Amino acid sequence: MAGGPLQAAAAAEAPADRPLAVIDVDGVVADVRHRLRFLRARPGDWDAFFAAADVDPPLVEGVELVRSLARDHEVLWLTGRPERSRAATERWLREQGLPLNELRMRPDADRRPARIFKRSELRRLGVHRRVAVVVDDDPAVVELLRADGWPVLRADWVAYEPTLGNAQNTEGRT
């Protein structure tokens, strides 16, 4: 029975063969603005900042983009959030109905700027996989990755906050 449903299913691309859509979390699908108050004082209250992540409102534009990309891409999350916030991040993504194939997070003790951490992770990913698009809200990340030749879409549906920029690129915390 040539061309039957079983053959069609077998011929479908396996997840590892699908192009990657590499997506940031904060500022792309999660609205962090309510948490920035914890970082405006010096020193920032990082524990409170990350503890409040489980109540981030979703960013509709980002959620819709990811759902659209998931139709023909494997979605891989690449976030500067620390590893210790994995359970809350995974739970939040599931609650939004977003695909959760793989979540790459910054090791807890890693204080590199977000752009350096993400560049390193993308270089590792790109060895064995085709990265079709990277979606990030951080202008410094976008600029560096574009300069490296990655196909980057800047998530600009929420104004980028200088407080978050300092956290991501100076303090290396998110």
ABEGO torsion letter per residue (X at the ends): XBGBAAAAAAABBBAAABBBBBBBABGAABBAAAAAAAAABOBBBAAAAAAAAAABBBBAAAAAAAAAAAAABBBBBBBABBAAAAAAAAAAAAAAGBBBABBBBBBAABABBAAAAAAAAAAAAAAABBBABBBBABAAAAAAAAAAGBBBBBBAABBBBAAAAAAAAAAGAX
